[in-house]
Amino acid sequence: MKTIKNLGFAAVITAAGKSQRMNLNTKKEYLRLPEFGENATVLSECILKFLKTQLFEVIVITVPPDDIFEANNMIFQDKRIEKNLAEKNTKIVFTAGADTRQNSVFKALLKLEELKEKKEAAFKFVLIHDGARPWVSCELIKQVANEVCNTGAVIPGYQAVDTQKIADKSGKIIQHLKRSSVYSVQTPQGFDFDKILAAHKQALGSGKEYTDDSEIYGEFAGEVFICTGEVSNKKITFKEDIK
């Protein structure tokens, strides 16, 4: 009987953005998180959470093209990374991102396709995570991995706390949304690898920009389901978020 560990998982962690809204000289994914230990950073903490699950054959991390060498050195300064790699020899691959998150994810998926074709990694599912969400728990990663095996596409989320409205460009409210049907969604988002890759290839030719990978999957591949997320799994967007 197959267990979840036997099914094969890859992960993509996106860290290629410019962090313009942070108003800092350092990319948010490279910021130190001393509460997690010496030389711990936002990015190394994200990677560590995925390593600790011992589910992943390969993790592809997108960074700016000029940062590949620096980012690789930086995460291994966090000694917890090497320690966890000793328990499961997960392949860690850095690759150049692109000008948008959508294009960065697509490049990471192409890298995974290359590794799969060369038989350097075997997997059926991929989890895609924001490199600016270091507080994700191992339990949530495992939950998404478990759910994607049953559904083919799943994203974590929780019901909106505030009442939601839709307004036009003038600020006039044009739709009142029912809070019970509105979710704040997060990452990691889990997908059947072949289907999300094919969907990204179709999206590339559509000329349309998509907000996240679940929108791409939903338009070109099939249904996407929600599992219970974590309020603590917040994304660092402004410098106040790091405090």
C-alpha positions in Angstrom: 0.0 0.0 0.0 1.4 3.4 -1.0 1.9 6.0 1.7 2.0 9.8 1.0 5.8 9.7 1.1 5.9 7.2 -1.7 3.9 9.3 -4.1 6.6 11.8 -4.9 6.6 15.5 -4.2 8.5 18.5 -5.5 8.3 22.1 -4.3 8.8 25.5 -5.8 9.6 28.5 -3.5 9.4 31.9 -5.2 11.9 34.5 -4.1 12.6 36.5 -7.3 10.6 39.6 -6.6 12.1 43.0 -5.9 10.5 43.7 -2.5 9.8 47.3 -3.5 7.1 47.8 -0.9 9.5 47.0 1.9 11.5 50.2 1.3 14.7 48.4 2.4 18.1 47.7 0.8 17.7 44.0 1.4 15.2 41.7 -0.3 12.6 40.5 2.2 13.5 36.9 1.7 17.1 37.6 2.7 16.2 39.3 6.0 17.4 37.8 9.2 15.1 36.0 11.6 17.2 35.7 14.8 14.3 34.2 16.7 14.8 31.0 14.7 18.6 30.8 15.3 21.9 32.0 14.1 22.0 33.0 10.4 18.3 32.1 9.9 16.7 34.1 7.2 13.1 34.4 5.8 14.1 32.1 2.9 16.1 29.6 4.9 13.2 29.2 7.3 10.8 28.5 4.4 13.2 25.9 3.0 13.7 24.3 6.4 9.9 23.8 6.9 9.7 21.9 3.6 12.8 19.8 4.5 11.5 18.9 7.9 8.5 17.1 6.4 10.8 14.7 4.6 8.3 14.6 1.7 10.2 16.4 -1.1 12.5 14.9 -3.7 13.5 18.3 -5.0 13.0 22.0 -4.1 13.4 24.6 -6.8 13.9 28.2 -5.5 13.6 31.2 -7.9 15.8 34.2 -7.2 17.0 37.2 -9.3 19.5 36.0 -11.9 22.4 37.8 -10.2 21.6 36.3 -6.8 21.9 32.5 -7.4 25.4 32.1 -6.0 24.8 34.5 -3.1 21.4 33.0 -2.2 22.8 29.4 -2.2 25.6 30.4 0.1 23.3 32.3 2.4 20.9 29.5 3.1 23.7 27.1 3.9 25.0 29.6 6.5 21.9 28.4 8.4 23.3 25.2 9.8 19.8 23.7 10.2 19.6 23.3 6.4 22.6 20.9 6.2 21.5 19.0 9.3 18.0 18.3 7.8 19.5 17.4 4.4 21.5 14.7 6.2 18.2 13.0 7.1 16.7 13.1 3.6 18.9 14.0 0.7 16.5 16.4 -1.0 17.9 18.1 -4.1 18.0 21.9 -3.7 18.1 23.8 -7.0 18.3 27.6 -7.4 17.1 29.0 -10.7 16.7 32.5 -12.2 13.3 34.0 -11.8 11.6 36.4 -14.1 9.8 39.8 -14.1 6.6 38.5 -12.7 5.6 35.8 -10.2 3.7 33.9 -12.9 6.7 33.8 -15.2 9.0 32.8 -12.3 6.8 29.9 -11.4 6.7 28.8 -15.0 10.5 28.8 -15.2 10.7 26.8 -12.0 8.2 24.2 -13.4 10.3 24.0 -16.6 13.3 23.3 -14.4 11.4 20.5 -12.6 10.3 19.1 -16.0 14.0 19.0 -17.0 15.0 17.2 -13.8 12.2 14.7 -14.3 13.1 14.0 -17.9 16.7 13.4 -16.9 15.5 11.1 -14.2 17.3 13.2 -11.6 14.1 13.5 -9.5 10.8 11.5 -9.4 7.5 13.1 -8.4 3.8 13.4 -9.2 2.8 16.5 -7.3 4.2 20.0 -6.8 3.7 22.5 -4.0 4.2 26.1 -4.8 5.1 28.5 -1.9 5.8 32.2 -1.4 9.4 32.7 -0.2 8.0 35.5 2.0 5.9 33.2 4.1 8.4 31.9 6.7 5.7 31.1 9.4 4.1 28.3 7.4 4.0 25.1 9.6 5.1 21.7 8.7 1.6 20.5 9.5 0.1 22.7 6.9 2.6 21.6 4.2 1.7 18.0 5.0 -2.0 18.7 4.9 -1.7 20.3 1.5 0.4 17.3 0.3 -2.2 14.9 1.6 -5.2 16.8 0.1 -3.6 17.2 -3.3 -3.3 13.4 -3.6 -7.1 13.2 -3.4 -8.2 16.3 -5.4 -5.3 17.1 -7.8 -5.4 20.8 -6.9 -5.8 22.3 -3.4 -5.0 25.7 -1.8 -5.1 26.6 1.9 -7.4 29.4 3.0 -9.6 30.6 5.8 -12.9 32.5 5.8 -12.7 36.2 5.6 -13.1 38.0 9.0 -14.1 41.4 7.6 -17.2 41.9 5.4 -16.1 42.1 1.8 -17.3 44.6 -0.9 -16.5 45.1 -4.6 -16.3 48.7 -5.7 -15.9 50.3 -9.2 -13.1 52.8 -10.1 -15.1 55.7 -8.6 -15.3 53.9 -5.2 -19.0 53.1 -5.5 -19.9 49.7 -4.1 -21.3 47.5 -6.8 -21.5 44.2 -5.1 -21.9 43.0 -1.5 -20.2 39.6 -0.9 -21.3 37.0 1.6 -18.5 36.6 4.1 -19.3 32.9 4.5 -18.3 32.3 0.8 -15.2 34.5 0.8 -11.8 33.1 1.7 -8.3 34.6 2.2 -6.0 32.2 0.4 -2.4 31.3 1.1 0.5 29.1 -0.1 1.7 26.4 -0.4 -0.7 25.6 -3.2 -0.6 22.0 -4.3 -1.1 20.6 -7.8 -0.8 17.5 -10.0 2.6 18.5 -11.7 1.8 17.5 -15.3 -1.5 19.4 -15.2 -0.2 22.6 -13.7 2.8 22.6 -16.1 0.4 22.2 -19.1 -1.9 24.9 -17.6 1.0 27.3 -17.3 2.0 26.7 -20.9 -1.5 27.5 -22.0 -1.6 30.6 -19.8 1.6 31.9 -21.4 0.0 32.1 -24.7 -3.2 33.7 -23.5 -1.8 37.2 -23.0 -3.5 37.4 -19.7 -2.0 38.0 -16.2 -3.1 35.7 -13.4 -3.1 36.4 -9.7 -1.9 33.0 -8.6 -1.4 29.4 -9.8 -4.8 28.3 -8.7 -6.4 30.7 -11.1 -4.3 29.3 -13.9 -5.1 25.7 -13.0 -8.8 26.6 -12.7 -9.0 28.1 -16.1 -6.9 25.5 -18.0 -6.8 22.3 -16.0 -9.8 21.7 -13.7 -11.4 22.3 -10.3 -9.4 23.6 -7.3 -10.4 22.9 -3.7 -9.7 24.8 -0.5 -8.3 23.2 2.7 -8.0 24.9 6.1 -5.2 27.4 6.2 -3.5 29.1 9.1 -3.9 32.7 10.2 -0.3 32.7 11.4 0.9 31.8 7.8 1.2 35.5 6.9 3.1 36.9 4.0 5.7 39.6 4.5 4.8 42.5 2.4 5.7 45.6 4.4 8.6 46.1 6.8 6.2 46.2 9.7 5.3 42.5 9.0 8.8 41.3 10.0 8.4 42.6 13.6 
